[in-house]
């Protein structure tokens, strides 16, 4: 028997990939342990230069506390990302579907002592799609994840049912480009998948991790509105609110299209969050101001801000003309706009109540993904009344 640990960096897809390996090793008879282990697995990230740096740091730390280290995930498939690491670190440059099997076989099985192992988080991330066939000029993900592909609906339904049986109150459907989900044999796209999963006995809350605005159509909105467990939150990446920058990025919409599509969601009561890249090579002062205007017009309450970082092998890899100080200043302005929008949205909730999933001591998220500060048992779904607002979220009292 080997002792092991599994960790991840980056997005919810990376978390789902790490969980698959964690379950494989446990099912093969190995024992999950703490700091000093025989085997450490790290699902890595390369979406920015900083993500690669953190992945390398995590790999070096793991090499000091484990006999063998396996690096999987996005950065493991980026050429040269892990050169010069200690000899006990092995880079597994394989698609996610094959990486888990490779690690499990290399470690070796000693017997099936436990068929399944629960997630280490309150909400369960279920990957339904991987890869991307879009061609955004800044994005390295198609290079390291490959073309879009979907998981069979039957396998998705089985995992969702298993996670609910394990006690997870919320299921988050995740993928690299979630709206590309297709199971042609089952005749299901993402709207049909949402409706079918919504029928799972015992499922209390269903959420989408992220959806491209190109896929935010009436069929999907109707499926979310009509599925009782579907949350009133959508994360729809914007990346820029300036048409010139969007063209330079290779995005497949303009600002007007984005606003038109998200209006249907906000009119239906969905809380909208987004991603924005600041300091892309084509972004001048006027373009940045257009982004601020678009964020406001869209009614976005939370912006995840990413200073532009050129990625190797992408179309814009050699372009980075905007000074770091300018990126920093624009990022700070956009984060301030986001913070103000959040506070306004939270203040409008005073006196009302929401169902809050408590996922950390004294903290949780409402149905629309607003953060709450509420005292209740971790893992519980409680109704809380909004009594005050702080910089960290809504102060609530559980009833």
BELKA-V893408 format. One line per field, one symbol per residue. ss: DSSP state (2 for helix, 1 for strand, 0 for the rest). psi: psi as a letter, one per 30 degrees, with the letter a starting at -180 (. if undefined). A space follows every 50 residues. Layout:
ss->???
psi->???
This chain:
ss->00111111000222222222222222200011000011111111000022 22222222222222211111111022200000000000111000022222 22222220000000000000000111101100000000002222200011 00222222222222200001111100022201100001122222222000 00001111000022200222222222000100111000100022222220 00002222222222222000111111110000002222222222222200 01111110000000000000000222222222222222222222222000 0011111111001110000011100000001111111111001111110
psi->kkklkkllkbafeeeeeeeeeeeeeefgglkkacejlekkkjjlkgflee eeeeeeeeeeeeffgkekkkkaaeffgjkgfhkgllfgkkkjilleffee eeeeeeekkgljfjflkllglelkjjkflllkglhkffkfeeeffalkll kkeeeeeeeeeeeeefgkfkkjklleiefgkkjeefhkaeeeeeeeeffk kfkekkkkekkkffgileeeeeeeefjefklhkkjjkeekgkeeeeeefg lhlleeeeeeefeeeefggkkkllkkkkgkegjaeeeeeeeeeeeeefgk fkkjkjkkjkkkflegegkifkkeeeeeeeeeeeeeeeeeeeeeeeeffk flllkkjjfljglakaeggkkkjkjlkkfljlkkkkflklffakklkk.
